Amino acid sequence: MGLEWVALPWEAHTVQRMSGCDLLEDGSTRGFYQHAYDGRDFIAFDMDTTTFTAADAAAQITERKWVEAGTVAEKPPTVRVLGKEAHGILTLSCRAYGFYPRPITVSWLKDGEVRDQDTEWGSVAPNSNGTYYSWASIKARPEEKDMYRCRVEHASLPEPILFAWGPESNLFTIVLVVAVAILAVIAIIAGFAF
């Protein structure tokens, strides 16, 4: 469960946001997302019906703005594609997280063709803030890595999006080595100067 208090320094008001996940007796989960203003209930989002409940007339104004904007009820997924090579096999993993509502399709394509028979999926699982995460992985030959794309379809996206894997950059390691080398040279020169 996440709980956040925001004190507005220019006014004497407090905004509280609370989100989390309840484990129900039947083993299922239910997420919640609520706002309070100056210690009183303000607005709550029902994740099952994807509707808001406003506590008063002021909250109804906020509710109308959020519904018109359409940005609160749906949260697009953040997607990351990872690759790990071992024993001549490249395992590509596509991870989608931070999305709402729950339904999502994560699939692997090779040369534009869906490869469901070769894909292993993780379940769609809840996060503590009421959003969800999921993943799909596939095994590939390293030389064919550029032929694979992860496709993510979700209600928050206007159309499916394709993601490719690219090896992580070694820029940080290079910068770190150069910085250590420069410091070593400076230390040696300073040692000779004294």
ABEGO torsion letter per residue (X at the ends): XBBBBBBBAABBBBBBBBBEBBBBAAGBBBBBBBBBBGGBBABBBBAAAGBBBBABAAAAAAAAAAAAAGAAABBBBBBBBBBBBBGGBBBBBBBBBGBOBABBBBBBBBGGBBBAAABBBBBBBBBAAGBBBBBBBBBBBAAAAAABBBBBBBAABABBBBBBBBBBBAAAAAAAAAAAAAAAAAAAAAAAAX
